[in-house]
């Protein structure tokens, strides 16, 4: 049975994170360059994540599988405590794709977002060119797809950040927590 643990970022994960993010499949889907995926670039990313957490802007975790192997990263970013919203971003190392880890990691961090952080909405975006991300989001039973018209400002912000046409989906607190109580 698959399971995941979400743990805080630590320097000890930098080498594995660098290796996982440097595969063409992950690097290209994230829009990373060679420098971003080096050990130095990964260390800078970890420092950035830790600083954003201190400021309360982000909540990011390393995803470990049942063998305590680093398999990816999941982040609640742009946390807005007034609007009670944030955006979610996830990546999984290529050789761990298709094994259900993405859904498990999302369920864990969404529980944190809604139950512990008391957020109301978590937005999940996907570049129009990232079919794999779109398909992964479509599998989530608690997500509302194509929320661009309901949240035009969030959609505009997302496209400005990634400089690309995007789809915007949303996970609502009540819908997720009802699913969580029934299935987790």
C-alpha positions as CSV (number, residue, x, y, z in Angstrom):
1,X,0.0,0.0,0.0
2,X,1.3,3.4,-0.9
3,X,1.7,6.1,1.7
4,X,3.4,9.5,2.0
5,X,4.9,11.6,4.7
6,X,5.2,15.3,4.4
7,X,8.2,16.7,6.2
8,X,9.8,20.1,6.4
9,X,12.6,21.0,4.0
10,X,16.1,20.2,5.1
11,X,19.5,20.5,3.6
12,X,19.9,16.7,3.8
13,X,17.3,16.4,1.0
14,X,19.1,18.7,-1.4
15,X,21.1,16.1,-3.4
16,X,18.1,13.9,-4.0
17,X,15.9,16.9,-4.8
18,X,18.4,18.1,-7.3
19,X,18.6,14.7,-9.0
20,X,14.8,14.3,-9.2
21,X,14.2,17.8,-10.5
22,X,16.9,17.6,-13.1
23,X,15.2,14.9,-15.2
24,X,13.9,16.4,-18.4
25,X,10.3,15.4,-17.6
26,X,10.3,17.3,-14.3
27,X,12.6,20.1,-15.2
28,X,10.6,20.9,-18.4
29,X,7.2,20.7,-16.7
30,X,8.3,23.1,-14.0
31,X,10.0,25.4,-16.4
32,X,13.4,25.1,-14.6
33,X,16.8,25.7,-16.2
34,X,20.0,23.8,-15.7
35,X,21.1,26.2,-12.9
36,X,17.9,25.7,-10.9
37,X,18.5,22.0,-10.7
38,X,22.1,22.0,-9.7
39,X,22.9,21.2,-6.1
40,X,23.6,25.0,-5.5
41,X,20.3,25.9,-7.2
42,X,18.5,23.4,-5.0
43,X,20.1,24.7,-1.9
44,X,19.0,28.2,-2.9
45,X,15.5,26.9,-3.4
46,X,15.4,25.3,0.1
47,X,16.7,28.6,1.6
48,X,14.0,30.5,-0.3
49,X,11.3,28.1,0.9
50,X,12.3,28.3,4.5
51,X,12.4,32.1,4.3
52,X,8.9,32.2,2.7
53,X,7.6,30.0,5.5
54,X,9.0,32.3,8.2
55,X,7.2,35.2,6.5
56,X,4.0,33.2,6.4
57,X,3.7,33.3,2.6
58,X,4.2,29.6,1.9
59,X,3.9,26.2,3.5
60,X,6.1,23.7,1.7
61,X,7.0,20.1,2.4
62,X,9.2,17.4,1.0
63,X,7.2,14.3,0.0
64,X,8.6,11.0,1.3
65,X,7.3,7.6,0.3
66,X,6.7,4.5,2.5
67,X,10.5,3.8,2.3
68,X,11.3,7.4,3.5
69,X,12.7,8.2,0.1
70,X,12.3,11.7,-1.1
71,X,9.9,11.6,-4.1
72,X,8.9,15.3,-4.6
73,X,7.8,18.6,-3.2
74,X,4.4,20.0,-2.4
75,X,3.7,23.7,-1.5
76,X,0.9,25.9,-0.4
77,X,2.0,29.3,-1.8
78,X,0.7,32.8,-1.8
79,X,-1.1,32.2,1.4
80,X,-3.6,35.0,2.0
81,X,-4.8,34.9,5.6
82,X,-7.4,37.7,4.9
83,X,-9.0,36.1,1.9
84,X,-8.3,32.6,3.4
85,X,-6.9,31.4,0.1
86,X,-3.7,30.0,-1.4
87,X,-2.4,28.1,-4.4
88,X,-1.0,24.6,-4.5
89,X,1.9,23.3,-6.4
90,X,3.3,19.8,-6.5
91,X,6.0,17.9,-8.4
92,X,6.9,14.3,-8.2
93,X,10.1,12.7,-9.4
94,X,9.6,11.1,-12.9
95,X,10.2,7.4,-11.8
96,X,7.5,7.8,-9.1
97,X,4.8,9.0,-11.6
98,X,1.6,7.1,-11.9
99,X,1.8,5.4,-8.5
100,X,-0.8,7.5,-6.6
101,X,1.7,9.6,-4.6
102,X,0.4,12.9,-6.0
103,X,-3.2,12.3,-4.7
104,X,-1.9,11.1,-1.3
105,X,0.3,14.2,-0.9
106,X,-2.4,16.5,-1.9
107,X,-4.9,15.0,0.6
108,X,-2.4,15.4,3.4
109,X,-1.5,19.1,2.6
110,X,-5.1,20.0,1.9
111,X,-6.1,18.7,5.3
112,X,-3.5,21.0,6.8
113,X,-4.7,24.0,4.6
114,X,-8.4,23.6,5.6
115,X,-8.3,22.1,9.0
116,X,-5.2,23.6,10.6
117,X,-4.8,26.8,8.6
118,X,-8.5,27.4,8.3
119,X,-8.3,28.4,4.6
120,X,-11.5,28.4,2.5
121,X,-10.1,27.9,-1.0
122,X,-7.0,26.3,-2.5
123,X,-6.4,27.1,-6.1
124,X,-4.7,24.5,-8.4
125,X,-3.5,25.9,-11.7
126,X,-2.0,24.1,-14.7
127,X,-0.3,25.5,-17.8
128,X,-2.4,24.9,-20.9
129,X,0.6,23.0,-22.3
130,X,1.0,20.8,-19.2
131,X,-1.5,18.0,-20.1
132,X,-0.1,15.7,-17.4
133,X,-0.8,18.2,-14.6
134,X,-4.3,18.8,-16.0
135,X,-5.0,15.1,-16.1
136,X,-3.7,14.7,-12.5
137,X,-6.0,17.4,-11.2
138,X,-9.0,16.0,-13.1
139,X,-8.6,12.8,-11.0
140,X,-9.2,14.6,-7.7
141,X,-12.8,13.9,-6.7
142,X,-13.0,17.1,-4.6
143,X,-11.8,19.6,-7.2
144,X,-14.0,22.0,-9.2
145,X,-12.5,22.4,-12.7
146,X,-12.4,25.5,-14.8
147,X,-12.9,28.1,-12.1
148,X,-11.5,30.9,-14.2
149,X,-14.8,32.8,-14.4
150,X,-15.5,32.4,-10.7
151,X,-12.1,33.7,-9.7
152,X,-10.9,36.0,-12.5
153,X,-8.3,37.8,-10.3
154,X,-6.7,34.5,-9.2
155,X,-6.6,33.3,-12.8
156,X,-5.0,36.6,-14.0
157,X,-2.4,36.4,-11.1
158,X,-1.5,32.8,-12.0
159,X,-1.0,33.5,-15.7
160,X,1.1,36.6,-14.8
161,X,3.3,34.5,-12.5
162,X,4.0,31.7,-14.9
163,X,3.8,33.9,-18.1
164,X,1.6,31.3,-19.8
165,X,-2.0,30.5,-20.6
166,X,-3.4,28.5,-17.7
167,X,-6.4,26.7,-16.4
168,X,-7.6,27.4,-12.9
169,X,-9.3,24.9,-10.7
170,X,-10.4,25.3,-7.1
171,X,-10.7,23.1,-4.0
172,X,-13.3,24.3,-1.5
173,X,-13.0,23.6,2.2
174,X,-16.4,22.0,2.8
175,X,-16.2,19.8,-0.2
176,X,-12.7,18.6,0.6
177,X,-13.4,18.0,4.3
178,X,-16.6,16.0,3.5
179,X,-14.5,13.8,1.1
180,X,-11.7,13.4,3.6
181,X,-14.1,12.2,6.4
182,X,-15.5,9.6,4.1
183,X,-12.4,8.3,2.4
184,X,-9.3,8.9,4.5
